[in-house]
Amino acid sequence: MANLTGTVSIFLLQGFSASPELQLLSAAFFLLVYLAALLGNISIVAAVTLDPRLHTPMYFFLKHLSLVDICSMSTTLPRALVATLLGSGEISLLACASQLFAFVSLGSTECFLITSMAYDRCLAIYRPLVYGVAMRPRICVSLVAVAWGSGLLFSTFHTANTFSLPFCGPRVIDHFFCDIPPVMRLACAHADAHEASGFAVSGCVIMSCFALTVLSYVRILATVVRIRSVGGRRKAFSTCSSHLATVLLFYGAGSSAYMQPSARSSPLQGRLAAVFYSILTPSLNPLIYSLRNKDMMGALRKLYLQVPS
């Protein structure tokens, strides 16, 4: 990671809003959202771990998705909330780079996990007879390991690409955490080449994952159409409806936040997009996977009935 010792050694995170009144209101709201998201995702991890009925590939991937969501939110929100309460948004250059690295790594890992989950649902519906062999535990562990490893590599590139730029002022990051677009805006040198290379790499990776996900659902749709019974079609769709909602939420929020050059988006737009991507999406995933899933609802009910009051 080159040139981490520029003129600027301390940045200032502006927070959730430039208005002090909105800062406290936003902090209170996001604290509640964060606690709810933690409770929901930890509950899913615990339910999948403890309930033998959920020891299947689909829930194995879901458990890791919840772990990613917990870590992703914890990378950004607690520091932002504490900074708002203390009235100081100072963050060192090294801490800023570490936060960006962790956030991008977790976000890209989620992207790879969602792609693996689409492949899992495709095999379950398209090739049910070989599903048990194709998605045996060793393959599932390998897919998750590749997702985490690819996320680390992807984040290493983006962190180096961002912080190889010189920073000599200004030092106010118009955001509530260190993210690529607002940090690049503070560079002393022209960041066009760095932005273009980052955009190209992100585009290739994200669009490849998106294309594989779309192909999986095209195969799922083609298989479901051939099912004659209405009940069979409904059952097939119900097994992937939650994942499809997660796909739409993830790519919808992510593309609005990162798949456009920073020069074309205002800091306010970037902040709002980041709220949807980094806060609301991890918060909604537990609801998506529990409200319409009888097995998960049963496991959660069993989990909380076992907790002593």
N, C-alpha and C positions, 0 to 999 in steps of 0.2 A: 504494500500500500504506500504509494509514493507521496512525498511532500505533505506530510501531516504536521509539519512545523512551519506554518505560514506566519504572517504578521499578526493575524487574529488568532488568539488562543482561547477566547471565550465568546460564545454566541449568546444571544438573548432570544428566547422563544416568546413570541407575543402572546400565545395562549389561545383560548377558544374564541375570544373576541377582543377588539380594541376598546370596547366600552367596559369600564369597571363593573357596572351594574349587571351587564350581560355575562361578564366573566363568572361572577358568583352564582348566578342563576344557571348558567351552562354547567358549571362544576357540580352543582347539586344534582342536576338532571343526569349527567354522565356518571356520577357516582352510583346512583340508583341503577342505571343501566348496566354498569360494570359488575355490581354485586349480583344482579339478576342473571347476567351472562355467566359469571363464575359458577353460580349455583346450578344453572341449567347444564353447562358443559361438564362440570365435575360429576353431576348426577348421572349423565350419560356414560362417562368413563367408568364410574362405579357400577352401574347397572350391567354394562356389557362385561365387565370383569367378573362380577359375582354370579350372574345368572347363566347357567349352562345352556339354556335355550338360545342365548344370543351369541354363542361361540361359533359363529359362521363368518365367512369372508366379508359379507356386507357390513356386519356390525364391527368386525375387526378394523375395517377402514374407517368406519364412523367414529370409533374410539380415538383413532389417531387424528381424525379431523377435529374432534373436540379438544384434544391436547394442543393441536396447533392453534386453535381459536383462543384457548386459555393463555398460551404463551404470547400470542400476537397482541391481545388486548393488554396484557401485563407489561409488555414492552413499552407501550406508549402512555396509557391512561394514568397509572399511579403517579408517575413523575409529573404529568401535566396537572393533575389534581392537587398534588402537594405544592407545586409552583404557584398555582392560583391562590391557595390558602395562605402561603407565606408571602405572596406578592413579589416573588423573585423567580424569573425564568432563565437564570444563568445556567449554561451548560458548556462544559469544556469541549474543545475540538475533538478530543479522543472519545469522550462520552457520546458526542453527537454522531461520530462515525460508527461507534459500537451500536447505538440505537438504530441507525439506518441499516446497518448490516443485519441485525437481528430481525427487524421488521420486514425487510425485503426477502430474507431467507425464509421466514415463516409464511409470507404471502405466496411465494413461488412454490413452496412445499405443498401448500393447500391446493394450488393449481394442479400439480402433478397427482395429488391424492384424488382430486375430483375426477381426473382423467382415468385413473385406475378404477375408481368406483363405477364409472360408465362402462368400462370394459367388463367388470364383474357382472353388472346387470345385463349386458349384452349376451355374455356366455350363459347366464342363468336362464334367459328366455329363448335364445337362438339355438344353443347346444346343451339342453338340460341333461342329456345322457352322459356327456363327458365333463359336465361342470365340476363334479366332485374331484375328478383327477386333475383337470386344468387349473382349478383354484385350490389346490391342496395347501396346507399351512406353509410349507416351505416357499411356494410361489408367492403367497400373500406377504410373507415377511420380506422377500426379495423386492417386491414392488414397493413396499413401504420404505425399505432401506434406500432404494433408488430415488424415491421422492425426496427424502430428507437430504441425501447426498447431492442431488441435482439442485436442490434449493440452496445449499451452501455454496456450490460453484457459481450459480447464477448471482447470488448476493455478493460474492467476492468480486466478480467483475464490476458490478454496479457501484460498490463501495469504492473500489480503486478508481473507477472511471470518474466518480464524483469528487473524491477528495484528492485527486492528483491535480486539481485546479488550485491556483493560488487564491487565498482569501486575505485581503488587506483592508476591508471595510467597504460598506457598512456591515454591521454584525447582528442586526435584528432579523431573525427568521420569522417571516409572516405566516406562522403556523403554530400548532400546539405540540408538534414533535418534529424531529429531524427527518424530513422526507426529501426525495431526490429533487423535484422541481424547485421548491423554495430555497434549498441550499445552493443549487446551481445559480440561482438568480443573484447570489451574493459574490460570485467569483469576480476577481479583478480582470482576468483575461476573458477573451471571447470563448464562450462555452458551446458554440454551434457544433463543432466537431464532436465534442463529448456527448452533447445531447443527441446528435444524429446517430452516433454509434450505439448509445444506450437504447434509443428508440428502435433501431434496427434489430438489436439482439432481443429486446423485449417482444417486438413484433413477431419475430421468427418463433420464439419459444411459446408465446401465448397463443398465436394462431395455429401452431402445430398441435398444441394440446386441445384447442377448441375444435380443430378439424377432426381429430381422433374421437372427441366426444360426440360431435355431430354424426360422424360415420357410425358410431355405436348405436346412436338413437335411430338412425335411418334403418339399420339392420333390425333393431327392436320393433320399429313401426311396421316394417315389411313382414316380420314374423307374426305380429299381433293381428294384422289384417287377415292373415290366412286362418286364424282361429275361428271356427264356425260359431261356437256358443258365445252368447253375450256375457255370461258369467265368466267364461275363460278369458275373454278380452279384458273384462274389468279387473280380474285377479292379476293378469299380466301387467296392466298399466299401474295397478296399485303398488306393485313391487318397486317401481322406479319413479313414481310421481314425486316423492320427497326429494330424491336426488335431482330430478329435473328442475324442481323449484330452486334448489341450491345452485345449480348451474346457471340459471337465469339471473339469480341474485348476485352471484360472484362475478360473472362476466359483465353484467350490466353496470354494477358499481365500479368494478376494476377498470373497464374501458373508459368510463367517464373521468376517472382519476388519472390514468397513466397513458392511455393510448392517444394522446394529442400533445403536440409540442407546447412547452410551458409558455412560449411567447403568445400563444393564441388563447390562453386561459388566464383569468384574473386570479389573484391570491385568494379572494373570497370564494370563487368557484372551486379552486383546488381544495380549500379547507372544507367546504360542504361535501365535495366528493369523497374526501378522506374520511369524513364522519360516517358516511354511508358504508364505505369500504372497510374501514378499520374498527368501527364500533357497532354499527347496526347489523351488518352481516353476521359477525360471530354471535351476536345476541339472538338473532332470529333462527339460526341453525338448530338449536335445541327444540324450539317450538315446531319447526318444520318436520323434524324427524320423530316427534313424539305425539303430536296431536292426531295424526291419521295413521298411526302405527300401533296396532293392538298389542303386539309383542313387546314393544318398548314401553307402552303405557302400563302393561302388566308388570314388567320388570321394575319400573319406577315405583309403582304402587307397593310392590313387594319390598323394595329397598327402603322406602320411608316407613312402612309398617314395622320394619325390623329395628329402626332407629329408636332408642329409648327416649321417652319424653322427659 
